Amino acid sequence: MGINQQFPLLMELGSPGRRAYSLPKLDVPSRPIEDMIPRDFLRQDPASLPELSELEVVRHYTGLSRRNHGVDVGFYPLGSCTMKYNPKVNEDLAFLPGFASIHPYQPEETVQGALQLMYQLEQALCEIAGLDRATLSPAAGAHGELTGLMLIKAYHEAGGEGHRNEIVVPDAAHGTNPASAAMCGYKIVEVPSNDRGGVSVEHLKGLIGPKTAGLMLTNPNTLGLFEEEILTISELVHAAGGLLYYDGANANAILGKCRPGDMGFDVVHFNIHKTFSTPHGGGGPGSGPIAVRDILVPFLPTPTVEVGGSDEKEFFLHYDRPQSIGQVKGFYGNFLVLVRAYGYIRSMGSDGLRQASEDAVLSANYLMEQLKDIYHLPYDRVCKHEFVLSATNQKKQGVTAQDIAKRLLDYNIHAPTVYFPLIVEEALMIEPTETESKAELDRFIDVMVAIAREVTESPEQLRTAPHHTVVGRLDETQAARHPIVRWHAPNSDAESLNGDE
Ligand SMILES: *Cc1c(COP(=O)(O)O)cnc(C)c1O
C-alpha cells in the first residue's frame, strides 16, 4: 500500500485561504513587486502550494516524527554509528543566541566567545588524539578523510615524494576509506585481515614500499576488535615512508584509554556526530574535525583559529598560510555541531569520557557473551564498543540477517548494521553504546533469543517482517533505483506520488 493512503502529504491537506500565520497590517510604504524584481523573473501563475492552518501543520509534522525510529524512541544498536543518547543540555547550548544568531561575516572582535570555543575544542580534540593541531572545518567523517588525505598528499609533494600514489586499506574498512582515497587520486591497495580479525602484517609487508603514500585504519576496527599489532604496523608504514591515517569513527571505544597519536597515527578524524553528542542518522549536519601531527600542520586548511592577537581580538582567524591546502568548507565548519561537542566534552570531563568508553565496551562485551551461543561469533575475543555476529546458523534454516534486522523493528529496536563488514557472511554488527541501561540490554538479549526461536518455529513471521511498523517491507531495489523524493503538483505531468509503490 502506498504511504499516503494512510498519511496524507502536506500538499494534499488544507483548503484555499487557510493560513498558519497572522501578520500585523503593513504600516510602511510598499513598492510594487515589479519595481524590485524584473518582470521576466516573476511567475505568471501562482505557485501550487498547500494552504493550511497552524494546527494542520503542527499535526502533520508531529505525525511524521512519530513514524520514525530514533534514539529518543528506542534502542538503536546500529554498529559503527554510535547512536548514543545526546544530552539535551547540549541542544540548549547550541540554541543560545550568542552562538545561534551570529553571522559568519561578523567582525572577529564581536565573536570572541565563538572563536574561543573553537580554539578550546581544537585543544581538547588534540589532547584526545595525542596530536598537535586540528582543523574543525570538515563537515563529516568522510570529509575529514578527504581533507586528511589531501594533507598527506601535500606533505609528500612538499618533500619531493609526489610519486607516492598508493593508499593501503584493510579489507574490513568502511567504504568511505577507499572512496576518499580514490577521490584524492590515490590507487587503493587492499590488505587482507588475519584470522584474529586484525591486519595481516605478513601481507602488509609485501604491499608497502616506495609508492606507499599512507595507510588508513580504524582502531578498534569495524569488527570492534583492537588492532593488536598496531605499533608494528605503524613502524612498518613509517619505515616505508608512508603516513598513517586514523578513521576515528570508533573513537567511542578509546576515549581517555589510549591515543591514536601514541599508536603512531599522523592524522585522525573524529565523527563529532557519533562520539560527541549531536543527533544524527537523518542526514542532519555532522562534523569531522581532523587532528594532525606537527609535520602536517603547515598544510592544514584555512582558516585556523589562533590566540594572542590584539586587545580586542585575542582570538583571530588566520588565513595567511602559504603551504595550506586551502579552504575545504564554507566559513568555519558546522559551528553549532562544534558547540554541542564542546558542551559535551567539558561537561563529561576527562574522567567522564573515559567512563563513557569503559561503559560502552562493557555493554558490548555483555551482549556478545550472552548472544554468542545462539548466533555465530566469527571472531571470539574480547571486543571493544561493538561486535559482529553472523546469522549463518539461521541462514541454513532459511532466515537471513536481513530478516532478523526487519523483525527487530517489531520490537521497537532499530536494526543493527547488516552485511558489513564485508568479510563476515550474514553480518549483524551490534553497538549498544554506554547510554543504555542493563535492563534495556537484557530486553535486547530476550528479543534476540525470541527471534532465534522464531527461526525454527515460525520462519515466515521473520521473512515477512516487520509487521507492526507504519510501512511493511519495502522494495529496496525500487527505492534505490527510483526514489520519489519530490512532490509534484497534481496537475503537473510528472510522475504522481499516488500510485501504489
Ligand atoms: C561513519 C563512518 C565513517 C564515515 O563517517 P561520516 O561522518 O558518515 O562521513 C567512516 N568510517 C567508519 C568506520 C564509520 O563508521
The ligand as a Gaussian input file, in Angstrom:
#p B3LYP/6-31G(d) Opt

LIG

0 1
 C       30.545000       6.564000       9.930000
 C       31.862000       6.057000       9.500000
 C       32.624000       6.749000       8.538000
 C       32.109000       7.937000       7.768000
 O       31.721000       8.998000       8.559000
 P       30.593000      10.051000       8.127000
 O       30.604000      11.025000       9.230000
 O       29.323000       9.282000       7.989000
 O       31.031000      10.633000       6.817000
 C       33.892000       6.276000       8.267000
 N       34.364000       5.173000       8.852000
 C       33.657000       4.462000       9.751000
 C       34.251000       3.227000      10.374000
 C       32.369000       4.880000      10.093000
 O       31.646000       4.179000      10.973000

